[in-house]
């Protein structure tokens, strides 16, 4: 006697659940790719312990954040989350031996497909880690002959998955000034690249290195003061102000650091080329405020940068840093509209 139930109902329900799960993951990826990091993570977080798809993509997003911020807490959190995702996969395998191998294989394959789909859009973030050795070599070359090196930069560019990594785009932009018959040298190319790789934070506990950087910046600043007027002058001065601010911060001279960051911001309308300087100076100012316990002021600045500045060099790196800072402050995303 029939019990009135469709024998395929359980299977159909399982398939619908799988489809719903994948749809939700793809929605989260779309949010992530449109720089809505908090919303993306919030969409994934409730199911990271019950869905392999959610767990793997959630861990991947955090890995991306760690690669862009280079902050110890972010790196540790990403590693722990990826381990947790692996445990979720293992738990599903143990649950049903007959189905597990196929399910785990499909989930890992799908996770890889989703991750590759994500990476095809944000290759610039992940590819940076693989460029470290090349960049270190390039930095050494800068000491030898910066003019020659930067003239060669446009010919050295490469594309990964059809896109140029942001570090290459950044280097090409910086190299443009060397195309002129009378090129204007970059004031502190090594320190500028170090900033892009979070070098100033990494040496914050090494006062002798900070002192050496400050001496280099002071000398570069003196050279600019003695040089004739040129179209890059304001940009170069602002770069030095921002980097000096980071050195002052490392030395604990916080008032001087704040003044340096504010000098960059006050010159916003005069900057012609390096438009990344103002949003990054604002981010550095907000991080300084966080260290001083000025939470509300920091949050206000971070939201300002997130919403008001677009299409500048290494923008994705800056947005990841903003996301990491807001997450650390446990700032409510709903505060954004009220503060803008």
C-alpha positions as CSV (number, residue, x, y, z in Angstrom):
1,X,0.0,0.0,0.0
2,X,1.3,3.4,-1.0
3,X,2.1,5.8,1.8
4,X,1.3,8.7,-0.6
5,X,4.9,9.9,-0.5
6,X,7.0,10.4,-3.6
7,X,9.9,7.9,-3.4
8,X,12.1,10.6,-5.1
9,X,11.1,13.3,-2.7
10,X,14.2,13.0,-0.5
11,X,16.5,13.0,-3.5
12,X,14.7,16.0,-5.0
13,X,14.9,17.8,-1.7
14,X,18.6,17.1,-1.5
15,X,19.2,18.4,-5.0
16,X,17.2,21.6,-4.2
17,X,19.2,22.0,-1.0
18,X,22.4,21.7,-3.0
19,X,21.2,24.2,-5.6
20,X,20.1,26.7,-2.9
21,X,23.5,26.3,-1.2
22,X,25.4,27.0,-4.4
23,X,23.1,29.9,-5.2
24,X,23.8,31.4,-1.8
25,X,27.6,30.9,-2.2
26,X,27.5,32.6,-5.6
27,X,25.6,35.5,-4.1
28,X,28.3,35.8,-1.5
29,X,31.0,35.8,-4.1
30,X,29.2,38.6,-6.1
31,X,29.1,40.7,-2.9
32,X,32.8,40.0,-2.3
33,X,33.8,40.9,-5.9
34,X,31.9,44.2,-5.5
35,X,33.9,45.1,-2.4
36,X,31.0,44.3,0.0
37,X,33.3,42.2,2.2
38,X,31.2,42.3,5.4
39,X,28.0,41.4,3.6
40,X,29.8,38.5,1.8
41,X,31.2,37.0,5.0
42,X,27.8,37.5,6.8
43,X,26.1,35.6,4.0
44,X,28.5,32.7,4.4
45,X,29.1,32.6,8.1
46,X,25.9,31.0,9.4
47,X,26.5,27.8,7.4
48,X,30.3,27.3,7.5
49,X,29.9,24.4,9.9
50,X,27.3,22.6,7.9
51,X,28.1,23.3,4.2
52,X,31.4,22.4,2.6
53,X,30.8,25.1,-0.1
54,X,30.2,27.8,2.5
55,X,33.2,26.7,4.5
56,X,35.6,26.7,1.6
57,X,34.6,30.0,0.1
58,X,34.5,31.7,3.5
59,X,38.0,30.5,4.2
60,X,39.1,31.7,0.8
61,X,37.8,35.2,1.3
62,X,39.7,35.4,4.6
63,X,42.8,34.2,2.8
64,X,42.5,37.0,0.3
65,X,42.1,39.5,3.1
66,X,45.3,38.2,4.8
67,X,47.3,38.4,1.6
68,X,46.3,42.1,1.2
69,X,46.7,43.3,4.7
70,X,49.7,41.2,5.8
71,X,48.4,41.6,9.4
72,X,49.4,38.8,11.8
73,X,45.9,38.5,13.2
74,X,44.4,38.2,9.7
75,X,46.9,35.6,8.6
76,X,46.3,33.5,11.8
77,X,42.6,33.8,11.4
78,X,42.7,32.7,7.7
79,X,44.8,29.7,8.6
80,X,42.6,28.6,11.4
81,X,39.5,29.1,9.2
82,X,40.9,27.0,6.4
83,X,41.7,24.2,8.9
84,X,38.1,24.4,10.1
85,X,36.9,24.1,6.5
86,X,39.0,21.0,6.0
87,X,37.5,19.5,9.2
88,X,34.0,20.2,7.8
89,X,34.9,18.3,4.6
90,X,36.3,15.4,6.7
91,X,33.1,15.3,8.8
92,X,31.0,14.8,5.7
93,X,33.3,12.1,4.6
94,X,32.9,10.2,7.8
95,X,29.1,10.7,7.8
96,X,28.5,8.4,4.8
97,X,31.3,6.2,3.6
98,X,29.4,5.1,0.5
99,X,28.5,8.6,-0.6
100,X,31.3,10.6,1.0
101,X,34.1,10.0,-1.5
102,X,31.9,11.3,-4.3
103,X,30.4,14.1,-2.3
104,X,33.7,15.3,-0.9
105,X,35.3,15.0,-4.4
106,X,32.5,17.0,-5.9
107,X,32.5,19.6,-3.1
108,X,36.3,20.1,-3.4
109,X,36.0,20.3,-7.2
110,X,33.1,22.8,-6.8
111,X,35.0,24.7,-4.2
112,X,38.0,24.8,-6.5
113,X,35.7,26.0,-9.3
114,X,34.2,28.7,-7.2
115,X,37.6,29.7,-5.9
116,X,38.9,29.8,-9.5
117,X,35.9,31.8,-10.5
118,X,36.7,34.2,-7.7
119,X,40.4,34.3,-8.5
120,X,39.6,35.1,-12.2
121,X,38.1,38.3,-10.9
122,X,40.5,39.1,-8.2
123,X,43.7,37.6,-9.5
124,X,45.4,40.9,-8.8
125,X,45.2,40.3,-5.0
126,X,46.4,36.7,-4.9
127,X,49.1,37.0,-7.6
128,X,50.9,39.6,-5.4
129,X,52.3,37.0,-3.1
130,X,53.9,35.1,-6.0
131,X,55.6,38.3,-7.1
132,X,57.6,38.9,-3.9
133,X,60.9,37.5,-5.2
134,X,60.6,39.5,-8.4
135,X,59.8,42.7,-6.5
136,X,62.8,42.1,-4.1
137,X,65.0,41.8,-7.2
138,X,63.5,44.8,-8.7
139,X,64.1,46.8,-5.6
140,X,67.8,45.9,-5.6
141,X,67.9,47.1,-9.2
142,X,66.5,50.4,-8.2
143,X,69.7,51.1,-6.2
144,X,71.8,50.4,-9.3
145,X,70.1,52.4,-11.9
146,X,66.6,53.6,-11.3
147,X,66.3,55.5,-14.5
148,X,67.3,52.5,-16.6
149,X,65.1,50.2,-14.6
150,X,61.9,52.3,-14.8
151,X,62.4,52.8,-18.6
152,X,62.3,49.0,-18.9
153,X,59.2,48.5,-16.7
154,X,56.5,48.7,-19.4
155,X,58.3,46.1,-21.4
156,X,58.4,43.6,-18.5
157,X,54.6,43.6,-17.8
158,X,52.8,40.3,-17.9
159,X,49.2,39.2,-17.5
160,X,47.7,36.5,-15.3
161,X,44.3,35.1,-16.3
162,X,44.1,38.1,-18.7
163,X,44.8,40.7,-16.1
164,X,47.8,42.7,-15.0
165,X,48.5,42.4,-11.3
166,X,48.0,45.7,-9.5
167,X,51.7,45.9,-8.5
168,X,52.6,45.9,-12.2
169,X,50.1,48.5,-12.9
170,X,51.5,50.6,-10.1
171,X,55.1,50.2,-11.3
172,X,54.1,51.2,-14.8
173,X,52.3,54.3,-13.6
174,X,55.4,55.3,-11.6
175,X,57.6,54.6,-14.6
176,X,55.8,57.1,-16.8
177,X,57.9,60.0,-15.6
178,X,61.0,58.3,-16.9
179,X,59.7,58.4,-20.5
180,X,60.5,62.1,-20.7
181,X,63.7,63.3,-22.3
182,X,64.5,64.9,-19.0
183,X,63.1,62.4,-16.5
184,X,62.3,63.3,-13.0
185,X,63.5,60.7,-10.6
186,X,61.3,59.1,-8.0
187,X,62.2,60.5,-4.6
188,X,62.1,57.2,-2.5
189,X,61.1,54.3,-4.8
190,X,62.3,51.6,-2.4
191,X,60.4,53.0,0.5
192,X,57.3,53.5,-1.5
193,X,57.3,49.9,-2.6
194,X,58.0,48.8,0.9
195,X,54.9,50.7,2.0
196,X,52.8,48.8,-0.6
197,X,54.0,45.6,1.0
198,X,53.3,46.8,4.6
199,X,57.0,47.1,5.3
200,X,56.6,50.0,7.7
201,X,54.4,47.9,10.0
202,X,56.7,44.9,9.8
203,X,59.7,46.9,11.1
204,X,57.7,48.8,13.7
205,X,59.6,46.9,16.5
206,X,63.0,47.7,14.9
207,X,63.8,51.3,15.9
208,X,67.2,51.2,14.1
209,X,65.5,50.4,10.8
210,X,62.9,53.1,11.4
211,X,65.6,55.6,12.1
212,X,67.4,54.7,8.9
213,X,64.2,55.1,6.9
214,X,63.6,58.5,8.5
215,X,67.1,59.7,7.6
216,X,66.5,58.6,4.0
217,X,63.2,60.5,3.9
218,X,64.7,63.7,5.5
219,X,67.4,63.6,2.8
220,X,64.9,63.1,0.1
221,X,62.8,66.0,1.4
222,X,65.9,68.2,1.4
223,X,66.6,67.3,-2.2
224,X,63.0,68.2,-3.2
225,X,63.3,71.6,-1.5
226,X,66.5,72.3,-3.4
227,X,65.2,71.0,-6.8
228,X,63.5,73.2,-9.4
229,X,59.7,73.2,-9.8
230,X,58.3,70.3,-11.7
231,X,54.9,68.7,-12.2
232,X,55.5,65.9,-9.7
233,X,56.7,68.1,-6.9
234,X,53.5,68.1,-4.8
235,X,53.0,64.4,-5.3
236,X,56.5,63.7,-4.2
237,X,56.3,65.9,-1.1
238,X,53.0,64.2,-0.1
239,X,54.6,60.8,-0.5
240,X,57.4,61.8,1.8
241,X,54.9,63.3,4.3
242,X,53.0,60.1,4.5
243,X,56.0,57.9,4.9
244,X,57.5,60.2,7.5
245,X,54.2,60.0,9.3
246,X,54.6,56.2,9.5
247,X,58.1,56.5,10.8
248,X,56.9,59.0,13.5
249,X,54.1,56.5,14.4
250,X,56.7,53.7,14.8
251,X,58.8,56.0,17.0
252,X,55.8,56.8,19.2
253,X,55.7,60.5,18.1
254,X,52.0,60.5,17.4
255,X,51.3,64.2,17.1
256,X,53.9,64.6,14.4
257,X,52.6,61.5,12.7
258,X,49.1,63.0,12.6
259,X,50.4,66.2,11.3
260,X,52.1,64.4,8.4
261,X,49.0,62.5,7.4
262,X,46.9,65.7,7.5
263,X,49.4,67.5,5.3
264,X,48.8,64.9,2.6
265,X,45.0,65.3,3.0
266,X,45.2,69.1,2.8
267,X,47.0,68.8,-0.5
268,X,44.4,66.6,-2.2
269,X,43.4,69.1,-4.8
270,X,47.0,69.7,-5.8
271,X,48.0,66.1,-6.3
272,X,48.2,65.4,-10.1
273,X,49.3,61.7,-10.4
274,X,49.5,59.7,-7.2
275,X,45.9,59.8,-6.2
276,X,46.4,56.8,-4.0
277,X,48.1,59.0,-1.4
278,X,45.1,60.7,0.1
279,X,42.9,57.6,0.7
280,X,45.9,55.8,2.1
281,X,47.0,58.7,4.3
282,X,43.4,58.7,5.7
283,X,43.6,55.0,6.4
284,X,46.9,55.5,8.2
285,X,45.3,58.4,10.2
286,X,42.4,56.1,11.2
287,X,44.8,53.4,12.3
288,X,46.6,56.0,14.4
289,X,43.2,57.0,15.9
290,X,42.5,53.4,16.7
291,X,45.8,53.1,18.6
292,X,44.8,56.3,20.6
293,X,41.4,54.8,21.4
294,X,39.5,57.3,19.2
295,X,37.2,54.6,17.8
296,X,34.4,56.8,16.5
297,X,36.7,59.1,14.6
298,X,38.5,56.2,13.1
299,X,35.3,54.5,11.9
300,X,34.1,57.8,10.3
301,X,37.3,58.1,8.3
302,X,37.3,54.5,7.2
303,X,33.8,54.8,5.9
304,X,34.7,58.1,4.2
305,X,37.6,56.4,2.3
306,X,35.5,53.4,1.4
307,X,32.7,55.5,-0.2
308,X,34.4,58.6,-1.5
309,X,37.6,57.4,-3.2
310,X,37.6,55.2,-6.4
311,X,39.9,54.1,-9.2
312,X,43.3,54.8,-7.6
313,X,46.4,52.6,-7.6
314,X,46.2,49.5,-5.4
315,X,42.6,50.3,-4.5
316,X,41.8,46.6,-3.6
317,X,44.6,46.5,-1.1
318,X,43.3,49.7,0.6
319,X,39.8,48.3,0.7
320,X,40.9,45.1,2.3
321,X,42.8,47.1,5.0
322,X,39.6,49.1,5.6
323,X,37.6,46.0,5.9
324,X,40.1,44.5,8.3
325,X,40.2,47.6,10.5
326,X,36.4,47.8,10.7
327,X,36.2,44.2,11.5
328,X,38.7,44.7,14.3
329,X,36.7,47.5,15.7
330,X,33.5,45.4,15.3
331,X,31.9,48.3,13.5
332,X,28.3,47.8,12.5
333,X,28.1,48.0,8.7
334,X,24.7,49.8,9.2
335,X,26.6,52.7,10.7
336,X,27.9,53.6,7.2
337,X,24.9,55.4,5.9
338,X,24.3,57.3,9.1
339,X,27.9,58.5,9.1
340,X,28.2,59.5,5.4
